[in-house]
Amino acid sequence: MHGHINGEDDLHQQVANLEIEDGHRDLTTDAFASWNSEPPPAPKLSSKGIIAMDITEQFANAAQQLEVGQLVKDPHFTLFEAVGALEIMDPKMDSGYLEPGETMDDEYDFSQPLLPEEILGIIDHMLCDEMAWHMGYPLAQTIFTSLHIDRLLDPCPTSLEQTYFDRSESCSDEPITLQILRAYCLGLIKTCSYVNNRVKSEHFHEEEDFVTHTFNRSLLENIDHDAILDLISETTKLLYGVSSIRPELVDALDCRLTFRAAFLKTVHLAESRDSPKDLKAHWIALQALLPGIKTSSKLGNPVPSSFSHKLQRKLASTTPPRPIVHIGEAAAYDELERLCQDGAVAAEVLDYHDSHSLMTFVFLFQQRKPQPATYIRTLLQHYIFGDMTILGTMSIRQLLDGDLASTVIPTHKLLDRANDEVELPTDPRHKMASQMELFRTRAAGSYLDILRTLCQNRCRIRRTLCRSVADWEVLQLDAEELDADLRQYTGEEPVLDRELGSSPSYSFPLSSWAYFYKLRQMEWLIQMGFELEVYQTDEHASMYWYLQYIARTRSRHLERMRGFIVRAFKGHERAKVSREEHEEYMNALAFNNYHSLESTATFGLADALSCLFTVLARLSLVVPPPRPYSNDQKRYEVRMKPFQLIGLPELIPFDDLTRVVTQPEESTSDLLKFAADSVQGAKRGFEILSKLDERSAFCQGSKDSWLKNMKNCLKACIFTGISIAAVKKAFEQKAKDQRINIKIEIPATGKGYHDWWVVPKVIPVP
């Protein structure tokens, strides 16, 4: 007990000896030191165990000796401590920080009367915020910056009677201008609710595409959309009964209310997959309302006080405050018009023709420039995959069997549905049915993932393809084992074909199908690298060579597939095939013919561009940029990383790839001649392709987009031929002048004829 008392006495004595500050303190000066231009003086500490000294000058001198980008870090000073050291009163980090004289909340009077011109200005501002949200900005920086929207959502209303702006007035006393604004706001919030729910229910990437976070706010989920539509309709009728508003303003406000009701109906009906014609008609009708909104926007007066960034303080968020995002009216109208156009086109996917036309539709739809909005892309996913029913009418098995039949095994016993009815375990048909079901279970996910991947943004598509090709490699190996097991039930005999090899071979239908799609994705992966400007100019020669290597492999594989299809067709002809079976064989052969021609044109143009870039490198017209932290070997490993796990086609080693690309044994003249011949062959191929009908080209439902794509490829061929001729002429002139009198320009993405075919522009130099 005595020891405890003595310990307290020692502690009191040590505190008494600690002198915080010597001399008299000026409390007034200390209290307002933070407002002075000069920093406050350092505190004077004196203690037996503390020696204080000013190191400001030494610290500043030491900091000046550091190079730009150099950092000195204490290993014991962690990231947690660094974040904790941020100043609380920093307005960029502290949402509660107030400037001198600033209030926490906005002092906005919701009972004040608003002119019709001001209502028009507020509505147009909200439309811009809505389109900014569709472009990927969060609600906190767009729609939730509106004080009127915040008034409706806080607290969460459960009926229309709880949505009045002026809560001190009776319902019958609401001015017509505020009723117009309230009806429009309710329609806007309900529209956003449908859009947000659709996007959240599908595959998307929030950090790249869209922000679905509502900050713990309910988007009128408890209020039925029919009640909101009735309010908009009632408000429209009342609007035409008001004589105090000028006729042109009445028409402008009516146009916006009509648009809001139409937009709400469209996004509500867009969930249905019953009638694509009705869906398309709604999007077209919505787009038809835009000219009236554009022409009358000049009548509105902006009301900046009705929008505030302070509302972010009321939202459930862990992020620091961010500035308001407001896009211009022109950009908002363009985004809205594209949304309507893309929505109308996306509805056409519900008109099913065949599996290949479906994949062509999705692929070309995603190639649209600018790329469709995230909401439209998630709608497309819903149309295709909703409720695990393809396009709302087909099972996954129907889609998969149709693709197999049109690619490798038309009218084959493996796809006969009668096999499912056989229950005897020893019957070969029962064995085939069980093995095929095993294959479908394994392949369905990989096949559908291709379509789902194509519904993402362009960068995400390529990243996902890097993983997808490895998955299809495993699927191909699994399919080979199933093919070997199924041969004992199908009774397939080996075929001796000198073009395929000296030994008899089997068809391997399932693994051939998997190999075809694996090669297709490998080509897309490389081609999208050019579109996304992944490759440097000095890498184009090697990457185009690898593209032609993959395309040439696909062409040879199609020849092998065609041989087995033709043999099976001839065997069935002797047995007098039915009309349906004959059409199925013709469809498979047409598909093989189309892709054989397309792959031939692809590797021809890729080969020509590879030779052209090799010549440009020889002539020092393409010079590699300085790369102090990498070399050719490391870049090769990065580019070929997606293909390292692929067994077939074999990965070309770095030394071999360098040799076949540079072709040191070939002269420059020979390379140019070979490039000219290759591009002419590719040109003829794309010319033939562009003349095919939509059935033969397997682009039913997307013929216009497909034809535009083919013509752009044809233009790229023509431009490549012109560039080759110009380089050839300059090279021949070099022998006389001893210098190259040309230079080249590489067009950026979107500036050339086709994003996959980067054709250098040759410019004469005087």
Salt bridges, closest charged atoms under 4 A:
GLU8 OE2 - HIS4 NE2 3.08
GLU21 OE1 - ARG25 NE 3.30
ASP30 OD2 - ARG25 NH2 3.57
GLU102 OE2 - LYS310 NZ 3.79
GLU102 OE2 - ARG313 NH2 3.50
GLU117 OE2 - ARG246 NH1 3.01
ASP124 OD1 - ARG256 NE 2.74
ASP129 OD2 - HIS125 ND1 3.22
ASP129 OD1 - HIS326 ND1 3.53
GLU130 OE1 - ARG260 NH2 2.59
ASP150 OD1 - ARG217 NH2 3.02
ASP150 OD2 - LYS314 NZ 2.80
ASP154 OD2 - LYS314 NZ 3.44
GLU174 OE2 - ARG182 NE 2.93
GLU202 OE2 - ARG198 NH1 2.78
GLU207 OE2 - ARG460 NH2 3.78
GLU208 OE2 - ARG460 NH2 2.30
GLU208 OE2 - ARG463 NH2 2.71
ASP209 OD1 - ARG377 NH2 3.56
ASP226 OD1 - HIS225 NE2 3.23
GLU248 OE2 - ARG246 NE 2.57
GLU271 OE1 - ARG198 NH2 2.33
GLU335 OE1 - ARG338 NH2 2.86
GLU337 OE1 - LYS294 NZ 3.49
ASP342 OD1 - ARG368 NE 2.94
GLU348 OE2 - LYS280 NZ 2.53
ASP401 OD2 - ARG397 NE 3.27
ASP401 OD1 - ARG440 NE 2.83
ASP403 OD2 - HIS356 ND1 3.68
ASP420 OD2 - ARG397 NH1 2.71
ASP427 OD2 - ARG429 NH2 3.04
GLU437 OE1 - ARG440 NH1 3.39
ASP471 OD1 - ARG442 NH2 3.43
GLU473 OE1 - LYS518 NZ 2.54
ASP478 OD2 - ARG442 NE 3.44
ASP497 OD2 - ARG567 NH2 2.82
GLU523 OE1 - ARG520 NH1 3.69
GLU523 OE2 - ARG554 NE 2.35
GLU531 OE2 - LYS369 NZ 3.13
GLU531 OE1 - ARG458 NH2 2.90
ASP538 OD1 - ARG627 NH2 2.77
GLU539 OE2 - ARG635 NE 3.95
GLU539 OE2 - ARG639 NE 2.87
GLU583 OE2 - ARG579 NE 3.58
GLU598 OE2 - ARG520 NH2 3.66
GLU598 OE1 - ARG554 NH2 2.69
ASP607 OD2 - ARG552 NH2 3.33
ASP632 OD1 - ARG635 NH2 2.17
ASP677 OD2 - LYS673 NZ 3.40
GLU687 OE2 - LYS683 NZ 2.80
ASP755 OD2 - LYS369 NZ 3.57
